[in-house]
Amino acid sequence: MRTLPVLSFIAVILAAAGLMARAQSGTADRLSRDTLISADGIILTSKDRLSTPGTFQPPVEISIVAKTDSTNLRMAYAADQVIFNWERDGAQLRVDGGPADGRHKPGAGAIPTDQYVAIRWIVTPGRQVIYVNNQLRYEHQGDYSRIDKCVSVFPGAGSKVTVKSIQIKQLPSDTR
């Protein structure tokens, strides 16, 4: 479906315009290939999707600081979507698409509402690991070596997601 890439591109352009406007006013915001930072946070609703301008291949460490007002803080890179606070079972961490497709984890998906959380997502050619506020939530061994995608954060099922930052750090190639 071609609308998702177009929506991603539009979200990045809108976010960049907002970041640039705030940057001119002196607020500490930044946009680059591997970093999106907003001091005030970028609010996403409905079909909004905030994506990095660049694409990345493993091994990478992805850092996201974001919050949801209710359900569905979603992110994409090594999966089509990883869902925290899923609307049908908030405690289940949902993993849809990619090498870990369907390998959801009960008890690992709940995050507090209206509070920023720090998500660290490490993806190497042979595995992915997800931490929330430095607590291990998910790990999967699989073939992630062919990934070359942008990183996205987005809402779902009527939630409002606010993103303070997305930062990607390329790890040394010998990282397993």
Residue pairs with C-beta under 8 A, 6 or more apart in sequence:
4 49
7 47
7 48
7 49
8 49
8 51
8 150
8 152
9 51
11 44
11 48
11 49
11 50
11 51
12 50
12 51
12 52
12 53
15 31
15 36
15 38
15 42
15 50
16 31
16 53
18 38
18 42
19 29
19 30
19 31
19 36
19 37
19 38
20 31
22 29
22 38
22 39
22 40
23 29
23 30
27 39
27 40
28 37
28 39
29 37
29 38
29 39
30 36
30 37
31 37
31 53
32 53
33 52
33 53
33 54
34 52
34 54
34 56
34 167
34 168
34 169
34 170
35 52
35 165
35 166
35 167
35 168
36 42
36 50
36 52
36 163
36 165
36 166
36 167
37 164
37 165
37 167
38 163
38 164
38 165
39 164
41 67
41 162
41 163
41 164
42 50
42 162
42 163
43 160
43 161
43 162
44 50
44 153
44 154
44 155
44 160
44 161
44 162
44 163
45 155
45 159
45 160
45 161
46 155
47 154
48 154
48 155
49 152
49 153
49 154
50 152
50 153
50 154
50 163
50 166
51 150
51 151
51 152
52 150
52 151
52 152
52 166
52 168
53 150
54 150
54 168
55 148
55 149
55 150
56 77
56 147
56 148
56 149
56 150
56 151
56 168
56 170
57 147
57 148
58 78
58 123
58 124
58 125
58 144
58 145
58 147
58 171
59 122
59 123
59 124
59 125
59 170
59 171
59 172
59 173
59 175
59 176
60 77
60 122
60 123
60 168
60 169
60 170
60 171
61 120
61 121
61 122
61 168
61 169
61 171
62 77
62 119
62 120
62 121
62 122
62 123
62 151
62 166
62 167
62 168
62 169
63 118
63 119
63 120
63 121
63 165
63 166
63 167
63 168
63 169
64 75
64 118
64 119
64 121
64 151
64 153
64 163
64 165
64 166
64 167
65 116
65 117
65 118
65 119
65 163
65 164
65 165
66 73
66 116
66 117
66 119
66 153
66 161
66 162
66 163
66 164
67 73
67 113
67 114
67 115
67 116
67 117
67 161
67 162
68 84
68 85
68 111
68 113
68 114
68 155
68 159
68 160
68 161
68 162
69 113
69 114
69 159
69 160
69 161
69 162
70 85
70 113
70 158
70 159
70 160
71 85
71 86
71 87
71 90
71 156
71 157
71 158
71 159
72 83
72 84
72 85
72 86
72 87
72 155
72 156
72 157
72 158
72 159
72 161
73 83
73 84
73 85
73 111
73 117
73 153
73 155
73 159
73 161
74 81
74 82
74 83
74 84
74 153
74 154
74 155
74 156
74 161
75 81
75 82
75 119
75 121
75 151
75 152
75 153
75 154
76 82
76 149
76 151
76 152
76 153
76 154
77 121
77 123
77 147
77 149
77 150
77 151
77 152
78 98
78 99
78 100
78 121
78 123
78 128
78 144
78 147
79 95
79 96
79 97
79 98
79 100
79 101
80 96
80 97
80 98
80 101
81 94
81 96
81 97
81 154
81 156
82 93
82 94
82 95
82 96
82 121
82 130
82 138
83 93
83 94
83 96
83 109
83 156
84 93
84 109
84 110
84 111
84 117
84 132
85 109
85 110
85 111
85 113
85 159
86 92
86 93
86 94
86 109
87 156
87 157
87 159
89 106
89 109
90 109
90 110
91 106
91 107
91 108
91 109
91 110
92 104
92 105
92 106
92 107
92 108
92 109
93 104
93 105
93 108
93 109
93 130
93 137
93 138
94 104
94 109
95 101
95 102
95 103
95 104
95 105
95 138
95 140
96 102
98 142
98 144
98 147
99 128
99 140
99 142
99 143
99 144
100 128
100 140
100 142
103 140
105 137
105 138
108 137
108 138
109 137
111 117
111 132
116 162
116 164
117 132
117 133
118 132
118 133
118 134
119 130
119 131
119 132
120 130
120 131
120 134
121 128
121 129
121 130
121 131
122 128
122 129
122 130
122 131
122 171
123 144
123 147
124 144
124 171
124 175
124 176
125 143
125 144
125 145
125 176
126 141
126 142
126 143
126 144
126 145
126 176
127 139
127 140
127 141
127 142
127 144
127 176
128 138
128 139
128 140
128 142
128 144
129 136
129 138
129 139
130 136
130 137
130 138
130 139
131 137
151 166
151 168
153 161
153 163
153 166
154 161
155 161
